[in-house]
Amino acid sequence: MAGAAAAQEASIDQKVNDIFAGATGWFVNFIFSPFPGTSFPWIVAWLVVAATVFTLYFGFIQFRGFGHSIALVKGDYSDPNDAGEVSHFQALATALSGTVGLGNIAGVAVAVGIGGPGATFWMILAGLMGMASKFTECTLGVKYRNEYPDGTVSGGPMYYLTKGFAERGLPGGKILAVLFSIFCILGAFGGGNMFQANQAHQAITGVVGDYPGFVTGLVFAVIVFVVIVGGLKSIASVTEKVVPFMAVIYVGSALIILIMNANMIGWAFGQIFAGAFTGLGVAGGMVGALIQGFKRAAFSNEAGVGSAAIAHSAVRTKEPITEGFVSLLEPFIDTVVICTMTALVIIITQQLVIDEATGIYLLNEAGTAIKTVGDTSGVGLTAAAFGSAFSWFPTVLAVAVILFAFSTMISWSYYGLKAWTYLFGEGKTKEITFKVIFCVFVIIGASANLGPVIDFSDAAIFAMAVVNVFGLYFLMPIVKREVDSYLSRLKTGEIKKFTE
């Protein structure tokens, strides 16, 4: 009887998966369709070109402004009387809680598992370039936010596309805002929800053994619903303490492993550079490594996507450009630091199987990814890498994944809700409708296979980037004006460090 029940439960998972893959396949295929005659998706080029344009247009602002960004986060220029709800540091922490998490833990493992160590190089490059994209969108998020009499604010691409285009006398801003909102809701259901539930289930089964995904989905859905309907403030006060704590444990463990294997760090970087330009036998070669690196970097730090601009809009400041400076630290911390550490641990602990004779990575039976010790992938690969050094770490990682997944779901429910209310207006009934649908997708995410989930998640989030980046090209002269004015006033001493 038990066997029949298990088979029935497994078939429920399979049915959910088949329906989901069938319904979303066309959307995924469109977003990730390659340039004719190549395997290079147009959407990856779209983001990379944008990050390059913003980097050049603003004169490598991510490097010139790095020191000032840190001073702003420290509060050196913060006036407590400015409009807004949160400090620079809190805005950065809020946005990071939505991005630091499974993209860094599972996403990096996916990139390295498919694209090899070389994917790490392209991931770092995409992170450094993406700092300029984040700078642009978060400046606009603050500049065009709505400030309400009760002190609350609403901002994000929906607002700067509408107001910014109107200010410049350009048509189509409202249409872009509506399109962005639709994709933001899909992104909230996908990357901000389903991917999180899926990887949380994988982490739990890695510790307690296999059981049907919809069980995890139901439990998560109930908890998330309780939080986003009522007790958001009380739970958020717990997660804002717990999530940084888990991040410190995660980064600390990675550092210890790297210190223990300090003699192999040089070799690991050698693998990263060699793999970036040769592929080292990886499926897809150098282009495969490049695509995986860029895809996972964008999914991890969301530069150009526009989601972080919603969180950063609530900052307490009268100078929109200051939040641009603060936000450029986000891709650096998320991708350049944390993602690189995850990749180094996976490479150094030798989870990827190398042919001793040729030094080239062996592919799995399907030929779609690198063969790994124990045939692990995603969060399982990261758990195996850390577990090879600390036997207890997979349990800690499972807890971290659950907490990261939970905080990311809450952040993205807020992003999705802001887009939903932009489209349908404010009101309790409208908000509850969104929250119920959001929780249904928690169950779907935990039940579906990783393939369709990660494909849909990427496609929805990249679709947001199509609309957002298109708008940013028309609005970047406004940001240029802001940055030139601010830097000249900083130079003349008109903008001073604030001391109480």
Phi, psi and omega in degrees: 000317182300318180297320180294319179296316180298319180296321179295318179296318179298322181292331175297313176305314184295319180296314178303315182297314182297316180297316183296312181298320180294322184283331188252355185304318183297321182294314180298316182298322180293309184299321185258016179295136184277165171297144181308132177080005179228177174249018185266112182294137181299329185292326178293316177298322180304314181286320182292317178297317180299312181299323179292316179300312181294323178299314182286316183299322181262016173061049179055048184301331182294335178265320180295323186262006186299314181296319179294325177303316181294319178299321179294318180295323178293344179094013183299331184244019187269123173259117183296348181271356180292155178290149179133174186251332187226160178283170177303315182297316181294321179296317178296316181296321180296312181295320179295326180294337176277340183249320178287123183162235189289335175299325181281328185269304183272319184300318179296320179296322177296314181298311183289325180294325181265313186266356180077179181304329181301333179300332181297319180301312182290331177294316179297314180299315179297324178295315180295317180290321183296341178301325180288324177295316181296319178304314184294309186290324183284330172299313180294325179302318180284320185298322186250021180288160172267127176252125184259158183303330182279005177094351179278160179225155173229132180208180180133179183304327180305321185276318182285334176292317180291304186287318183297316178296320179296318181298323181271001179072026181262142177277164170089358182299318181296319180297315178299319181297319179293316178301313180302316182299319179298313181293327179296320177296316177296321178295322178296320178290327185272270184297327183275000187217290188298316179299321180295312181297320181298312183286329175297318179297318180297320180295319181292315181294332177296336181261314187260353182101171188285141170200163187298142183294328184294340177294310175302316181302316180296314181299311180299317183300317181296313182296313181299318181299315180302318182293308189283343177276317186235288194273047183298317186295315183293319180287322180299325179294333176282313184294328181292341174269320186287319184296312175300325178299314179293324179296320179296317178298317182295308181294320178300316179297318178299317180299318180298316179298319181293321178293318179298330181245036184306327182292344182259356184297319178300316178298318181298316178294327175299317178297320181296314182289318180296317181293330182294328186248350178238334182089339180048040176084006181289149176303124181091350177060215184299318181296322178299317179295317182296313181299313180298317180299312181293319180299312185288327177296315180296321180291329182281310186259350174059026178291126182093348183281326178098349183296316183296332180299333178291317180288318184291339182297338184277006186291152179271100179196156172252359178246100182307325186295334181298325180285335172297314178299314182297318186292335181292344176290337188298306177298330180295309181296314187291309190262309186292321183269296190288315179298319180297321180296318177300313181299317180299319180296317180297318182289313185293324180279003172055051176281338180270129186278124180251140172286113185304323185290319187255341184076012180259146181289140178273143178268158176288177185300323181285344181075017184259343182207171179286142176292133179242157176297121180080010178051043180270161175206166178058223183296333178296324179292316178297317180299319180294321180296310179291323181295335179292338179260321180233112184300333183275352190293323180305327177292315178298318181296321178300317178295316180299316181298318180297316181291317178297316180300316181297311182292324179293318178301317181295315179303312185286334175295327177291314178301311181298320180295319178298319179292319180299312182289333174296320182283315191251355180090163180285164177143142184302312184298316181296320180293317180297321179303312179300316185295323177294313179300317179305316183288331175297321180291337174299315181294317179299316182299317181289334184272329185283160175289158183299322184306296180300324181296311184291326178294314181293319179302311179299314185298317181294316182290322178291330177295324174301319183293329179300310182290313184299310183296320177304315178293321182299324179302321181281336185260353185295333175298328178295318179294321179300316177300315181299313185291321179296316179297314184295313183293325179291322178290329177292321182292320182280351179090005178295321174268115183251159172297139185266124175233134183290000000 
